[in-house]
Amino acid sequence: MFQPDDPLAPPQPVFDEPWQAQALALADGLIKAGHFTKTAWAETLAEALRSAERDGAPDVPETYYGAVLNALETLTESATGITKEARKQRRSDWESAYLRTPHGKPVTLLYL
């Protein structure tokens, strides 16, 4: 438990949002399951961070976790053979689904 007066406690919460921890846990799980290597993860994340820097993104947690998502998407494309276009469409489908889903209800995709 976080104790503000604990000299060994981090100076602030480690994650700003639960999804940030979940994204890193997903990467760790995919590495442990053998879907990609630690080296591939490190190299892909580093490239995503360099790309964000080239694009002028500020050095803030949002930029880092955006790079984490980009790296996961890139590795998913290469590990599964899904095309970038198909992945973007699926992401758009999920975004549309959660935006139309009432709070507290499960999000589902509808494919006809």
Backbone hydrogen bonds in HBPLUS format (Angstrom, degrees):
<---DONOR---> <-ACCEPTOR-->    atom                        ^
c    i                          cat <-CA-CA->   ^        H-A-AA   ^      H-
h    n   atom  resd res      DA  || num        DHA   H-A  angle D-A-AA Bond
n    s   type  num  typ     dist DA aas  dist angle  dist       angle   num
A0006-ASP N   A0003-GLN O   2.92 MM   3  5.23 165.8  1.94 121.0 124.4     1
A0009-ALA N   A0006-ASP O   3.05 MM   3  5.30 161.2  2.08 111.8 117.9     2
A0020-GLN N   A0017-GLU O   3.08 MM   3  5.64 145.9  2.20 114.1 123.0     3
A0022-GLN N   A0018-PRO O   3.05 MM   4  6.34 159.4  2.09 151.7 158.3     4
A0023-ALA N   A0019-TRP O   2.82 MM   4  5.96 150.7  1.91 144.4 150.8     5
A0024-LEU N   A0020-GLN O   3.25 MM   4  6.53 162.1  2.29 146.8 150.4     6
A0025-ALA N   A0021-ALA O   2.88 MM   4  6.08 153.4  1.95 147.2 155.7     7
A0026-LEU N   A0022-GLN O   2.81 MM   4  5.97 148.9  1.90 144.4 152.9     8
A0027-ALA N   A0023-ALA O   3.05 MM   4  6.35 159.0  2.09 145.6 150.5     9
A0028-ASP N   A0024-LEU O   2.97 MM   4  6.22 160.4  2.01 146.6 152.0    10
A0029-GLY N   A0025-ALA O   2.84 MM   4  6.05 158.8  1.89 148.6 154.4    11
A0030-LEU N   A0026-LEU O   2.89 MM   4  6.12 156.8  1.94 152.9 158.9    12
A0031-ILE N   A0027-ALA O   2.98 MM   4  6.21 150.2  2.07 147.4 155.5    13
A0032-LYS N   A0028-ASP O   2.92 MM   4  6.17 168.5  1.93 153.3 156.4    14
A0033-ALA N   A0029-GLY O   2.90 MM   4  6.04 141.5  2.05 140.8 151.4    15
A0035-HIS N   A0030-LEU O   2.93 MM   5  5.37 149.6  2.02 168.8 165.8    16
A0034-GLY N   A0031-ILE O   2.93 MM   3  5.15 155.5  1.99 107.2 115.1    17
A0041-TRP N   A0037-THR O   2.96 MM   4  6.24 158.7  2.01 147.5 153.4    18
A0042-ALA N   A0038-LYS O   2.86 MM   4  6.09 168.8  1.88 153.1 155.9    19
A0043-GLU N   A0039-THR O   2.89 MM   4  6.05 167.8  1.91 154.7 158.2    20
A0044-THR N   A0040-ALA O   2.92 MM   4  5.93 160.2  1.95 146.5 152.4    21
A0045-LEU N   A0041-TRP O   2.86 MM   4  5.95 164.1  1.88 155.4 160.0    22
A0046-ALA N   A0042-ALA O   2.93 MM   4  5.99 158.2  1.98 143.4 150.2    23
A0047-GLU N   A0043-GLU O   2.99 MM   4  6.20 154.8  2.06 142.7 149.2    24
A0048-ALA N   A0044-THR O   3.00 MM   4  6.23 154.0  2.07 143.8 150.9    25
A0049-LEU N   A0045-LEU O   2.92 MM   4  6.21 152.4  2.00 150.3 157.8    26
A0050-ARG N   A0046-ALA O   2.88 MM   4  6.16 156.4  1.94 148.4 155.3    27
A0051-SER N   A0047-GLU O   2.87 MM   4  6.03 155.5  1.93 147.3 154.1    28
A0052-ALA N   A0048-ALA O   3.01 MM   4  6.23 154.4  2.08 141.2 147.7    29
A0053-GLU N   A0049-LEU O   2.94 MM   4  6.20 156.0  2.00 146.9 153.6    30
A0054-ARG N   A0050-ARG O   2.85 MM   4  6.12 160.0  1.89 151.0 156.3    31
A0055-ASP N   A0051-SER O   2.97 MM   4  6.18 143.1  2.11 142.3 152.4    32
A0057-ALA N   A0052-ALA O   2.92 MM   5  5.32 161.7  1.95 158.5 152.4    33
A0056-GLY N   A0053-GLU O   2.93 MM   3  5.07 157.9  1.98 106.7 113.1    34
A0060-VAL N   A0058-PRO O   3.00 MM   2  5.64 125.8  2.30 107.2  91.5    35
A0063-THR N   A0060-VAL O   3.01 MM   3  5.46 126.4  2.31 111.2 124.1    36
A0064-TYR N   A0060-VAL O   3.22 MM   4  6.63 158.8  2.27 152.5 158.6    37
A0065-TYR N   A0061-PRO O   2.90 MM   4  6.17 171.9  1.91 165.4 165.4    38
A0066-GLY N   A0062-GLU O   2.90 MM   4  5.94 142.0  2.05 137.7 148.5    39
A0067-ALA N   A0063-THR O   2.97 MM   4  6.20 149.3  2.07 144.3 152.2    40
A0067-ALA N   A0064-TYR O   3.05 MM   3  5.09 117.7  2.45  94.8 110.0    41
A0068-VAL N   A0064-TYR O   2.92 MM   4  6.32 144.0  2.05 142.8 154.0    42
A0069-LEU N   A0065-TYR O   3.05 MM   4  6.29 159.1  2.09 142.2 146.2    43
A0070-ASN N   A0066-GLY O   2.95 MM   4  6.24 159.1  1.99 146.1 152.3    44
A0071-ALA N   A0067-ALA O   2.83 MM   4  6.01 159.4  1.87 150.1 155.5    45
A0072-LEU N   A0068-VAL O   2.94 MM   4  6.21 160.6  1.97 151.2 156.5    46
A0073-GLU N   A0069-LEU O   2.91 MM   4  6.15 159.2  1.95 151.6 157.4    47
A0074-THR N   A0070-ASN O   2.90 MM   4  6.12 161.2  1.94 150.8 155.8    48
A0075-LEU N   A0071-ALA O   2.93 MM   4  6.11 168.7  1.94 155.2 157.9    49
A0076-THR N   A0072-LEU O   2.88 MM   4  5.96 149.8  1.98 143.5 152.4    50
A0077-GLU N   A0073-GLU O   2.97 MM   4  6.20 157.6  2.02 148.7 154.0    51
A0078-SER N   A0074-THR O   3.14 MM   4  6.47 162.9  2.17 149.4 153.2    52
A0079-ALA N   A0075-LEU O   2.83 MM   4  5.91 153.3  1.90 147.3 155.1    53
A0080-THR N   A0076-THR O   2.94 MM   4  5.84 148.2  2.04 147.9 154.0    54
A0081-GLY N   A0077-GLU O   2.92 MM   4  5.49 141.3  2.08 140.0 148.2    55
A0087-ARG N   A0083-THR O   2.91 MM   4  6.19 161.7  1.95 155.4 160.5    56
A0088-LYS N   A0084-LYS O   2.88 MM   4  6.08 161.2  1.92 149.4 154.7    57
A0089-GLN N   A0085-GLU O   2.94 MM   4  6.16 153.4  2.01 145.1 152.6    58
A0090-ARG N   A0086-ALA O   2.93 MM   4  6.18 160.9  1.97 148.9 153.7    59
A0091-ARG N   A0087-ARG O   2.88 MM   4  6.12 158.2  1.93 151.4 157.6    60
A0092-SER N   A0088-LYS O   2.92 MM   4  6.11 158.5  1.97 145.8 151.7    61
A0093-ASP N   A0089-GLN O   2.84 MM   4  6.11 153.2  1.91 148.8 156.8    62
A0094-TRP N   A0090-ARG O   2.95 MM   4  6.24 157.9  2.00 150.3 155.1    63
A0095-GLU N   A0091-ARG O   2.91 MM   4  6.18 160.3  1.94 151.9 157.6    64
A0096-SER N   A0092-SER O   2.93 MM   4  6.15 163.4  1.96 151.4 155.6    65
A0097-ALA N   A0093-ASP O   2.93 MM   4  6.13 153.5  2.00 143.7 151.8    66
A0098-TYR N   A0094-TRP O   2.88 MM   4  6.17 164.0  1.91 157.6 160.1    67
A0099-LEU N   A0095-GLU O   3.04 MM   4  6.14 150.3  2.13 145.6 153.8    68
A0100-ARG N   A0096-SER O   3.17 MM   4  6.35 138.6  2.35 142.0 151.3    69
A0101-THR N   A0098-TYR O   3.40 MM   3  5.00 152.0  2.48  91.1  99.0    70
A0105-LYS N   A0102-PRO O   3.06 MM   3  5.68 159.4  2.10 141.6 142.9    71
